[in-house]
Amino acid sequence: MKDTAIYVDVSAGRIRSIVRLPETTAHALVKRGANMDAAASERLWRLAHLTAMAQEVFEDEEAAKTWLRSPNRVFGDAAPMARRAFPGGRISHLEPLPR
């Protein structure tokens, strides 16, 4: 998660919020050297997949990152990275990414 936060240029807390992993749980996992549960892992994978899709669409890494972080009317004024990384906002290869 830390690497994802650095890459997308947001706080680790924001990534934890997106994958719904409480800070205390995240710290305990790091301390024990344990893995996230399957649901949090899937949400993190969705975020990584969305990032790759955005980079493909925008053909510019920084433009894709900006789009991921910025509120968008299509997503109810939520940032795409927050809205589409969890059930109900599932990513589909058939859905176009709105700019």
DSSP file with accessible surface (Angstrom, degrees, kcal/mol):
  #  RESIDUE AA STRUCTURE BP1 BP2  ACC     N-H-->O    O-->H-N    N-H-->O    O-->H-N    TCO  KAPPA ALPHA  PHI   PSI    X-CA   Y-CA   Z-CA
    1    1 A M     >        0   0   56      0, 0.0     4,-2.7     0, 0.0     5,-0.2   0.000 360.0 360.0 360.0 -36.9    0.0    0.0    0.0
    2    2 A K  H  >  +     0   0  153      1,-0.2     4,-2.4     2,-0.2     5,-0.2   0.921 360.0  48.4 -60.7 -44.0    2.8    2.3    0.8
    3    3 A D  H  > S+     0   0  127      1,-0.2     4,-2.7     2,-0.2    -1,-0.2   0.890 111.0  51.1 -63.6 -39.0    4.2    1.9   -2.7
    4    4 A T  H  > S+     0   0   32      2,-0.2     4,-2.7     1,-0.2     5,-0.3   0.931 109.5  50.4 -63.5 -44.0    0.8    2.5   -4.2
    5    5 A A  H  X>S+     0   0    4     -4,-2.7     5,-2.3     1,-0.2     4,-1.2   0.927 112.8  46.0 -60.4 -44.8    0.4    5.7   -2.2
    6    6 A I  H  <5S+     0   0  116     -4,-2.4    -1,-0.2     3,-0.2    -2,-0.2   0.937 113.7  49.1 -64.0 -45.1    3.8    7.0   -3.3
    7    7 A Y  H  <5S+     0   0   79     -4,-2.7    -2,-0.2     1,-0.2    -1,-0.2   0.926 117.6  38.2 -62.6 -46.0    3.1    6.1   -6.9
    8    8 A V  H  <5S-     0   0    1     -4,-2.7    -1,-0.2    -5,-0.2    -2,-0.2   0.622 111.1-122.7 -83.4 -10.2   -0.3    7.8   -7.1
    9    9 A D  T  <5 +     0   0  115     -4,-1.2     2,-0.3    -5,-0.3    -3,-0.2   0.948  69.8 116.8  67.6  50.9    0.9   10.6   -4.9
   10   10 A V  S   <S-     0   0   24     -5,-2.3    -1,-0.3    -6,-0.1    -2,-0.1  -0.888  71.0 -82.8-133.7 170.3   -1.6   10.4   -2.1
   11   11 A S     >  -     0   0   75     -2,-0.3     4,-1.7     1,-0.1     3,-0.3  -0.361  31.1-121.7 -73.1 154.9   -1.2    9.6    1.6
   12   12 A A  H  > S+     0   0   37      1,-0.2     4,-2.8     2,-0.2     5,-0.2   0.860 114.8  61.2 -62.2 -32.6   -1.0    6.0    2.8
   13   13 A G  H  > S+     0   0   28      1,-0.2     4,-2.3     2,-0.2    -1,-0.2   0.878 101.0  51.8 -61.8 -37.0   -4.1    6.8    4.9
   14   14 A R  H  > S+     0   0   83     -3,-0.3     4,-2.4     2,-0.2    -1,-0.2   0.917 110.4  47.9 -67.6 -40.2   -6.1    7.5    1.8
   15   15 A I  H  X S+     0   0    0     -4,-1.7     4,-2.5     2,-0.2    -2,-0.2   0.939 111.0  51.3 -64.7 -43.7   -5.1    4.2    0.3
   16   16 A R  H  <>S+     0   0   42     -4,-2.8     5,-2.8     1,-0.2     4,-0.5   0.910 110.2  50.3 -58.6 -40.2   -6.0    2.4    3.5
   17   17 A S  H ><5S+     0   0   89     -4,-2.3     3,-0.7     3,-0.2    -1,-0.2   0.918 109.5  50.3 -63.7 -43.4   -9.3    4.1    3.4
   18   18 A I  H 3<5S+     0   0   10     -4,-2.4    -2,-0.2     1,-0.2    -1,-0.2   0.899 116.3  40.3 -63.1 -41.0   -9.9    3.1   -0.2
   19   19 A V  T 3<5S-     0   0    0     -4,-2.5    -1,-0.2    -5,-0.2    -2,-0.2   0.444 112.2-123.2 -89.5   3.0   -9.1   -0.6    0.6
   20   20 A R  T < 5 +     0   0  132     -3,-0.7    -3,-0.2    -4,-0.5    -4,-0.1   0.924  60.1 145.5  57.9  51.1  -11.0   -0.3    3.9
   21   21 A L      < -     0   0   11     -5,-2.8    -1,-0.2    -6,-0.1    -2,-0.1  -0.953  47.0-130.0-120.3 108.7   -8.1   -1.3    6.1
   22   22 A P     >  -     0   0   72      0, 0.0     4,-2.7     0, 0.0     5,-0.2  -0.222  19.0-119.4 -57.3 148.4   -8.0    0.4    9.5
   23   23 A E  H  > S+     0   0  111      1,-0.2     4,-2.7     2,-0.2     5,-0.2   0.899 113.7  52.8 -57.1 -42.3   -4.7    2.0   10.4
   24   24 A T  H  > S+     0   0  114      1,-0.2     4,-2.2     2,-0.2    -1,-0.2   0.905 110.6  47.6 -63.6 -38.9   -4.4   -0.2   13.5
   25   25 A T  H  > S+     0   0   58      2,-0.2     4,-2.6     1,-0.2    -2,-0.2   0.924 110.7  51.6 -66.3 -43.4   -4.9   -3.3   11.4
   26   26 A A  H  X S+     0   0    9     -4,-2.7     4,-2.3     1,-0.2    -2,-0.2   0.928 111.3  47.1 -59.9 -44.8   -2.4   -2.2    8.8
   27   27 A H  H  X S+     0   0  105     -4,-2.7     4,-2.7     1,-0.2    -1,-0.2   0.902 111.5  51.0 -65.1 -40.2    0.2   -1.5   11.5
   28   28 A A  H  X S+     0   0   37     -4,-2.2     4,-2.3    -5,-0.2     6,-0.2   0.906 109.7  50.8 -63.6 -40.1   -0.4   -4.9   13.1
   29   29 A L  H  X>S+     0   0   17     -4,-2.6     5,-2.5     2,-0.2     4,-1.1   0.923 111.9  46.8 -63.6 -43.1   -0.1   -6.7    9.8
   30   30 A V  H ><5S+     0   0  118     -4,-2.3     3,-0.6     3,-0.2    -2,-0.2   0.937 111.7  51.1 -63.6 -45.4    3.3   -4.9    9.1
   31   31 A K  H 3<5S+     0   0  189     -4,-2.7    -1,-0.2     1,-0.3    -2,-0.2   0.887 117.4  39.1 -59.6 -40.5    4.5   -5.8   12.6
   32   32 A R  H 3<5S-     0   0  174     -4,-2.3    -1,-0.3    -5,-0.2    -2,-0.2   0.556 107.1-123.9 -85.5 -11.1    3.6   -9.4   12.2
   33   33 A G  T <<5 +     0   0   67     -4,-1.1    -3,-0.2    -3,-0.6     2,-0.2   0.818  62.9 147.3  70.2  29.5    4.7   -9.6    8.6
   34   34 A A      < -     0   0   38     -5,-2.5     2,-0.2    -6,-0.2    -1,-0.2  -0.487  46.4-112.8 -97.3 166.5    1.2  -10.8    7.7
   35   35 A N        -     0   0  146     -2,-0.2     3,-0.1     1,-0.1    -1,-0.1  -0.600  31.5-101.7 -94.5 159.2   -0.9  -10.3    4.5
   36   36 A M        -     0   0   43     -2,-0.2    -1,-0.1     1,-0.1   -15,-0.0  -0.303  48.9 -92.2 -67.8 162.9   -4.1   -8.3    4.2
   37   37 A D     >  -     0   0   97      1,-0.1     4,-2.4     4,-0.0     5,-0.2  -0.224  41.8 -99.7 -71.8 168.9   -7.3  -10.2    4.0
   38   38 A A  H  > S+     0   0   84      1,-0.2     4,-2.4     2,-0.2     5,-0.2   0.871 120.0  53.1 -60.8 -39.0   -8.7  -11.3    0.6
   39   39 A A  H  > S+     0   0   43      2,-0.2     4,-2.2     1,-0.2    -1,-0.2   0.934 111.9  43.8 -66.0 -45.7  -11.2   -8.4    0.4
   40   40 A A  H  > S+     0   0    1      1,-0.2     4,-2.3     2,-0.2    -1,-0.2   0.908 113.3  52.8 -65.9 -39.2   -8.7   -5.7    1.1
   41   41 A S  H  X S+     0   0   48     -4,-2.4     4,-2.5     1,-0.2    -2,-0.2   0.907 108.8  50.1 -61.6 -40.7   -6.2   -7.4   -1.3
   42   42 A E  H  X S+     0   0   88     -4,-2.4     4,-2.6     2,-0.2    -1,-0.2   0.918 109.5  50.3 -65.6 -41.7   -8.9   -7.4   -4.0
   43   43 A R  H  X S+     0   0   28     -4,-2.2     4,-2.0     2,-0.2    -1,-0.2   0.906 111.2  49.0 -64.5 -37.7   -9.7   -3.7   -3.5
   44   44 A L  H  X S+     0   0   28     -4,-2.3     4,-2.4     2,-0.2    -2,-0.2   0.916 110.5  51.0 -66.8 -39.7   -6.0   -2.9   -3.8
   45   45 A W  H  X S+     0   0  152     -4,-2.5     4,-2.8     1,-0.2    -2,-0.2   0.918 108.1  52.6 -61.7 -43.0   -5.7   -5.0   -7.0
   46   46 A R  H  X S+     0   0   10     -4,-2.6     4,-2.8     2,-0.2    -1,-0.2   0.902 108.7  50.2 -59.9 -40.8   -8.7   -3.1   -8.4
   47   47 A L  H  X S+     0   0    0     -4,-2.0     4,-2.4    38,-0.2    -1,-0.2   0.929 111.5  47.7 -63.8 -43.0   -7.0    0.2   -7.7
   48   48 A A  H  X S+     0   0   53     -4,-2.4     4,-2.2     2,-0.2    -2,-0.2   0.913 113.0  48.9 -63.6 -40.8   -3.8   -1.0   -9.4
   49   49 A H  H  X S+     0   0   42     -4,-2.8     4,-2.5     2,-0.2    -2,-0.2   0.918 110.3  50.3 -66.0 -42.2   -5.9   -2.3  -12.4
   50   50 A L  H  X S+     0   0    0     -4,-2.8     4,-2.7     2,-0.2    -1,-0.2   0.906 108.6  53.6 -62.2 -39.5   -7.7    1.0  -12.6
   51   51 A T  H  X S+     0   0   11     -4,-2.4     4,-2.3     1,-0.2    -2,-0.2   0.935 109.6  47.3 -60.7 -45.1   -4.4    2.9  -12.6
   52   52 A A  H  X S+     0   0   53     -4,-2.2     4,-2.0     1,-0.2    -2,-0.2   0.911 112.1  50.1 -63.8 -41.3   -3.1    0.8  -15.5
   53   53 A M  H  X S+     0   0   27     -4,-2.5     4,-2.4     1,-0.2    -2,-0.2   0.916 110.0  50.5 -63.4 -42.6   -6.4    1.4  -17.4
   54   54 A A  H  X S+     0   0    0     -4,-2.7     4,-3.0     1,-0.2     5,-0.3   0.911 109.1  51.2 -63.3 -41.0   -6.2    5.1  -16.9
   55   55 A Q  H  X S+     0   0   50     -4,-2.3     4,-1.8     1,-0.2     5,-0.4   0.896 110.4  49.7 -64.3 -36.4   -2.6    5.2  -18.1
   56   56 A E  H  < S+     0   0  156     -4,-2.0    -2,-0.2     2,-0.2    -1,-0.2   0.918 114.6  44.1 -66.7 -42.8   -3.6    3.3  -21.2
   57   57 A V  H  < S+     0   0   46     -4,-2.4    -2,-0.2     1,-0.2    -1,-0.2   0.942 122.0  36.1 -68.1 -48.3   -6.5    5.7  -21.9
   58   58 A F  H  < S-     0   0   40     -4,-3.0    -1,-0.2    -5,-0.2    -2,-0.2   0.699  88.3-148.0 -80.9 -20.4   -4.6    9.0  -21.2
   59   59 A E  S  < S+     0   0  174     -4,-1.8     2,-0.3    -5,-0.3    -3,-0.1   0.791  73.4  89.6  55.0  28.3   -1.3    7.8  -22.6
   60   60 A D     >  -     0   0   83     -5,-0.4     4,-2.3    -6,-0.3     5,-0.2  -0.874  68.7-149.8-155.5 118.4    0.3   10.0  -20.0
   61   61 A E  H  > S+     0   0   92     -2,-0.3     4,-2.3     1,-0.2     5,-0.2   0.907  98.0  45.9 -59.9 -46.2    1.3    8.8  -16.5
   62   62 A E  H  > S+     0   0  106      1,-0.2     4,-2.5     2,-0.2    -1,-0.2   0.900 112.0  51.1 -67.6 -39.3    0.8   12.2  -14.8
   63   63 A A  H  > S+     0   0   35      2,-0.2     4,-2.4     1,-0.2    -1,-0.2   0.910 110.8  50.0 -63.3 -39.7   -2.5   12.9  -16.5
   64   64 A A  H  X S+     0   0    0     -4,-2.3     4,-2.5     2,-0.2    -2,-0.2   0.928 111.1  48.0 -64.3 -44.0   -3.8    9.5  -15.4
   65   65 A K  H  X S+     0   0   19     -4,-2.3     4,-1.8     2,-0.2    -2,-0.2   0.910 111.4  50.5 -64.3 -41.2   -2.7   10.0  -11.8
   66   66 A T  H  X S+     0   0   65     -4,-2.5     4,-1.5     1,-0.2    -1,-0.2   0.936 111.0  48.9 -62.4 -44.8   -4.4   13.4  -11.8
   67   67 A W  H  < S+     0   0   20     -4,-2.4     3,-0.3     1,-0.2    -2,-0.2   0.920 109.0  53.5 -60.8 -42.8   -7.6   12.0  -13.1
   68   68 A L  H  < S+     0   0    0     -4,-2.5    13,-2.1     1,-0.2    14,-0.4   0.865 115.3  39.8 -59.9 -37.4   -7.5    9.2  -10.5
   69   69 A R  H  < S+     0   0   55     -4,-1.8    -1,-0.2    -5,-0.2    -2,-0.2   0.641  98.8  90.5 -87.7 -17.9   -7.2   11.6   -7.7
   70   70 A S  S  < S-     0   0   46     -4,-1.5    11,-0.1    -3,-0.3     8,-0.1  -0.640  82.4-108.3 -91.8 137.6   -9.6   14.3   -8.9
   71   71 A P        -     0   0   96      0, 0.0     2,-0.4     0, 0.0     8,-0.3  -0.272  37.5-164.3 -56.6 143.7  -13.3   14.5   -8.1
   72   72 A N  B > > -A   78   0A  22      6,-1.5     5,-1.5     1,-0.1     3,-1.4  -0.998  25.2-138.4-138.6 130.9  -15.4   13.6  -11.2
   73   73 A R  G > 5S+     0   0  216     -2,-0.4     3,-1.9     1,-0.3    -1,-0.1   0.843 103.5  64.9 -56.7 -34.9  -19.1   14.3  -11.7
   74   74 A V  G 3 5S+     0   0   97      1,-0.3    -1,-0.3     2,-0.1     0, 0.0   0.840 105.5  45.0 -58.3 -30.5  -19.5   10.8  -13.3
   75   75 A F  G X 5S-     0   0   15     -3,-1.4     3,-0.9     3,-0.3    -1,-0.3  -0.046 130.4 -91.4-104.7  29.8  -18.6    9.3   -9.9
   76   76 A G  T < 5S-     0   0   66     -3,-1.9    -3,-0.2     1,-0.2    -2,-0.1   0.885  82.8 -56.3  64.8  37.7  -20.9   11.6   -7.8
   77   77 A D  T 3 <S+     0   0  111     -5,-1.5     2,-0.3     1,-0.3    -1,-0.2   0.681 110.2 126.8  63.9  20.9  -18.0   14.1   -7.3
   78   78 A A  B <  S-A   72   0A  33     -3,-0.9    -6,-1.5    -6,-0.7    -3,-0.3  -0.711  70.7 -98.9 -98.3 157.6  -15.8   11.4   -5.9
   79   79 A A    >>  -     0   0    7     -2,-0.3     4,-2.3    -8,-0.3     3,-1.1  -0.560  30.3-124.7 -71.9 138.8  -12.3   10.6   -7.2
   80   80 A P  H 3> S+     0   0    0      0, 0.0     4,-2.5     0, 0.0     5,-0.2   0.875 109.2  59.9 -53.9 -36.9  -12.3    7.6   -9.5
   81   81 A M  H 34 S+     0   0    0    -13,-2.1     4,-0.2     1,-0.2   -12,-0.1   0.845 112.5  38.5 -64.2 -29.5   -9.7    5.9   -7.4
   82   82 A A  H <4 S+     0   0   27     -3,-1.1     3,-0.3   -14,-0.4    -1,-0.2   0.868 118.8  46.4 -85.5 -37.7  -12.0    5.9   -4.4
   83   83 A R  H  < S+     0   0   96     -4,-2.3     3,-0.5     1,-0.2    -2,-0.2   0.858 116.2  39.6 -75.9 -37.3  -15.3    5.2   -6.2
   84   84 A R  S  < S+     0   0   12     -4,-2.5     7,-0.3    -5,-0.2    -1,-0.2   0.382  95.4  78.7-101.4   8.0  -14.3    2.3   -8.5
   85   85 A A  S    S+     0   0    0     -3,-0.3   -38,-0.2    -4,-0.2    -1,-0.2   0.304  91.9  52.2 -98.9  11.3  -12.0    0.4   -6.2
   86   86 A F  S >  S-     0   0   44     -3,-0.5     3,-2.3     3,-0.2   -67,-0.0  -0.956 100.0 -71.0-142.7 161.7  -14.8   -1.3   -4.2
   87   87 A P  T 3  S+     0   0   58      0, 0.0    -2,-0.1     0, 0.0    -1,-0.0  -0.185 120.0  35.6 -53.4 141.7  -18.0   -3.3   -4.9
   88   88 A G  T 3  S+     0   0   69     -4,-0.1    -4,-0.0    -3,-0.0    -5,-0.0   0.089 118.6  56.3  95.6 -21.1  -20.7   -1.2   -6.4
   89   89 A G  S <  S+     0   0   10     -3,-2.3    -3,-0.2    -7,-0.1   -14,-0.0  -0.151  81.9 166.1-127.7  33.1  -18.1    0.7   -8.3
   90   90 A R        -     0   0  135     -5,-0.1     2,-0.4     1,-0.1    -5,-0.1  -0.190  36.8-119.9 -57.5 145.1  -16.6   -2.4   -9.9
   91   91 A I        -     0   0   31     -7,-0.3     2,-0.4     3,-0.0    -1,-0.1  -0.659  29.9-171.0 -84.3 135.7  -14.2   -2.0  -12.8
   92   92 A S    >   -     0   0   37     -2,-0.4     3,-1.1     3,-0.1     0, 0.0  -0.993  28.6-139.6-128.9 136.4  -15.3   -3.5  -16.1
   93   93 A H  T 3  S+     0   0  146     -2,-0.4    -1,-0.1     1,-0.2    -2,-0.0   0.737 107.0  56.7 -62.5 -19.8  -13.2   -3.9  -19.2
   94   94 A L  T 3  S+     0   0  159      2,-0.1    -1,-0.2    -3,-0.0    -3,-0.0   0.649  88.5  88.5 -88.4 -13.7  -16.3   -3.0  -21.1
   95   95 A E  S <  S-     0   0   79     -3,-1.1     2,-0.1     1,-0.0    -3,-0.1  -0.690  77.2-130.2 -86.9 130.1  -16.9    0.3  -19.3
   96   96 A P        -     0   0  112      0, 0.0    -2,-0.1     0, 0.0    -4,-0.1  -0.465  21.2-118.7 -72.3 150.4  -15.1    3.4  -20.8
   97   97 A L        -     0   0   16     -2,-0.1     2,-0.1   -44,-0.1     0, 0.0  -0.823  29.7-132.1 -88.4 117.5  -13.1    5.5  -18.4
   98   98 A P              0   0   31      0, 0.0    -3,-0.0     0, 0.0   -24,-0.0  -0.447 360.0 360.0 -70.8 142.2  -14.7    9.0  -18.4
   99   99 A R              0   0  184     -2,-0.1     0, 0.0   -42,-0.0     0, 0.0  -0.434 360.0 360.0 -90.7 360.0  -12.2   11.8  -18.8
